[in-house]
Amino acid sequence: MKTPIDPAAVIAEFFDAVAPYDPQPDADPVALVGVRTALGEAVFPMTDHVIRAMCRALASYRDPEDRGSCVECGGRHLDENLHCQDCGRLHGILGQVIAEHARRVAAEDPT
Ligand SMILES: [Zn+2]
């Protein structure tokens, strides 16, 4: 079971990590982000620097479940065997071998 995490603490940690590099730490915040959880409420003033840091973090983020998208249906739910959960298409070397075999069998089919 996953250990529950405190969302407000995660946000505070991100802000703390980027705040030392804010060129204008005293500038007016461009947004306020409110977080309400079972543990309580917190409001975080976001500077332009924090927003830009989030953009960079997002650009370099890749979900562990992200295995690309399906060439057949464009779905993004490939399992660890590169098997599309949406349409059933197999990807990777095994998927290619199976697809080629299926084509050969279909070509040989006299009906
Ligand atoms: Zn698919």
Residues whose N, C-alpha, C, O or C-beta is under 5 A from the ligand:
A	BS01	ZN	C70 E72 C73 G74 G75 C84 D86 C87 G88 R89
